[in-house]
Structure formats: structure tokens, C-alpha cells
Amino acid sequence: MFDQVRDKKSIHDFNYPFATAPDIIRAHQKDAYFQDILFDHLSSLLRRLKGARILHTHIPQVKAISESIYLGLTTVIGNQTLGEEYCNIVQVEDRTLRQPAFKRRVGFTLTTSLAPYILTKILPRSRSILRSKLESKLQHLNRVGRKETRSHKIILYLLEHLSVITSPSLIHIITLTIFYFSGAYYELPKRLWGLRYIFTKRITPSEARVGYEVLGVLLLIQMSVQAWLHLHSTLQIISPAHELSSENIMLPEVNTSALQTNAPISEIVHTEVLEKPKYDLRIPNLMPWIKDQNRKCTLCLEELKEPSAALCGHLFCWVCIRDWIREKPECPLCRRETSMQHVLPLRV
């Protein structure tokens, strides 16, 4: 009787340990695998109902919907995801160590599934607005003769590196580096909503996990080297002009007539710029060995323009297969893995 009471007390007082980095990553990979399966099913359904052309133009929306459905059927209703169940971990609030509240689970789901899609829509437009404002400010400084001021240099720097500065990849790398050291928050939404993982079982000494601090150190070294090289190149661009002007060193004259001319770009680079596709299979006698339905692209459902062959032999328009592989590096028909360097444009 006393032994039973002691066992109940020990179970009640037991604190479940936080999940380690390897288990969190394994659970995330497992969830990504099942999300891809759900995405494939939704893509097949949309292809049958609306055709491959509609699917091709709505791939980001389908991906966001598939992630929302997966998290809605697991996290939102308070269940473990398949990856969490596979790794024996459960999601809790970082301060109370209790199951996350419903509002927090919904917020995490929306941030994870819909926020990236919304960001891909908003970011290019915001970037173009910011670029136009910086360019107008730069033109104003040029008109008033303030080309060598600090403001002018800062605006030039921002314009040159605007894509990198506004890219979310830097935030992702920093989040990943911190995770490798702490093992707490693998994704930024989990840090924002204060969600951590704990094991649902006791961890024996033989099951002790090794952390990923080494990967954190490597990422930190990589970021430090890239930051130093960037700073060094920026200072090199700024300083030599001042040094040369102060020492009155004569620079050789450079022929800038090509830069100042109003000639078309095709004449400057000696490359013909085509307004229309060079190979358009709407012309019946062009590439006659491609017969019947094979002359149509399965993505745009029109005659092939700049026909290109994947490794598997399927034919697509160059622009269509390029845009498809950017989203998903595989053949749209047979699902064989491929990349743009393996796509062969057909020529007569």
C-alpha cells in the first residue's frame, strides 16, 4: 500500500523534460512529409477539376491551404501532429508548461501557414514602393548638389542592397542559429507565440540526445565571415576614391561612350532581343517530328513556345517549366525530380 502511494507521488511530482533539438527537427521533417502528401492530393484534385493551367497559377494558395488544413486538424483542435506523435513530444506554453490556449493555437496556425503566403504578396510591392521613394530622394540630393554627403551614400547603399535587407532569409538564419544553441524554438512563429516541446515519456540515460551546438557554431562563423566580407567590400568602394583624390593620382581615361549612348541594349551587348518566341509550334511545319497532342504544353494547354524537354522526356514551354520548377523541382506529369540545369531546350 505504501509503495503504491509512493509511486503515485513520484508520478505526480515528475517534471517532463524539454524536447531536444534532434527530436524537434525530426518531428518537423515528419510533419513536412505529411504536408507534402496532403499538398499532392489537393493538387491532383484541383488538376482534375480545373486543369493543369489553373493549378500552375495557384500553387502558393494550394500550399497555404494544405498547411492550414493539416494544422487545423491537429494543432488547432488540441491534438498532436503526426510528427509530434512520432517523436513522443507535445506542444506546451513556455511559461506555464500547460497545453496552449485555443487563441494561441489558432494564432500559431495562421502565422505558420498564411503569413508566408501573405508576405510573398506584400513584400515585392512594399519593396518597389520603398525603392521608388529612395530613388526620388536620391534624385533630390543630386539636384541640390549633395552627392558626397552621408545621406547620399546611405541611400546608394540601401538601393544596392535593398533585396537582401528586406529578405526574410536573414531572420530565418538567425532563428535557426539560436535554436541550435538553445534547442528551444525551431521556427519563428513558435518563439512569437511562446510554444515549446516537452517529452511525453521519461528519458533514460541511454536515450540522451546530443545537441546541435556544432551546427550553431558553423552558422555563426558563416554569418560572421559574410558580414566581414560585406563590410570590407563596402569600405573598399568608399575609401579608394577619397584616397586617390587626396593624392592627386591621375587615373587613365575610360571610354564611357557605351554607357552614355542611347543605343538599344541589343546593340551594346551584341545579342538579339526577341519580342516573340523563336520556336513557336503554332507554326505547323516547325519541328514536324513532334506530333498531335505532344505539340501542346500540359501546363498552359497551348502550343509549345520554346519547347523544352525534361530528363524524363516530357515537353513543356520553357517559361512554364521554369516557373513550375521554381515552386516544385519535379516533372509535373511523372513527378520525377528535376532541376533547370537538366531541362534541354529543343532546337531545329
Secondary structure as GFF3:
##gff-version 3
##sequence-region A 1 348
A	DSSP	alpha_helix	2	13	.	.	.	ID=ss1
A	DSSP	alpha_helix	21	50	.	.	.	ID=ss2
A	DSSP	alpha_helix	52	57	.	.	.	ID=ss3
A	DSSP	alpha_helix	59	72	.	.	.	ID=ss4
A	DSSP	alpha_helix	82	86	.	.	.	ID=ss5
A	DSSP	beta_strand	89	93	.	.	.	ID=ss6
A	DSSP	alpha_helix	102	113	.	.	.	ID=ss7
A	DSSP	alpha_helix	115	143	.	.	.	ID=ss8
A	DSSP	alpha_helix	150	160	.	.	.	ID=ss9
A	DSSP	alpha_helix	162	165	.	.	.	ID=ss10
A	DSSP	alpha_helix	169	182	.	.	.	ID=ss11
A	DSSP	alpha_helix	188	193	.	.	.	ID=ss12
A	DSSP	beta_strand	195	199	.	.	.	ID=ss13
A	DSSP	three_ten_helix	205	207	.	.	.	ID=ss14
A	DSSP	alpha_helix	213	247	.	.	.	ID=ss15
A	DSSP	alpha_helix	257	260	.	.	.	ID=ss16
A	DSSP	alpha_helix	265	269	.	.	.	ID=ss17
A	DSSP	three_ten_helix	292	295	.	.	.	ID=ss18
A	DSSP	beta_strand	307	309	.	.	.	ID=ss19
A	DSSP	beta_strand	315	317	.	.	.	ID=ss20
A	DSSP	alpha_helix	318	327	.	.	.	ID=ss21
A	DSSP	three_ten_helix	340	342	.	.	.	ID=ss22
A	DSSP	beta_strand	344	345	.	.	.	ID=ss23
###
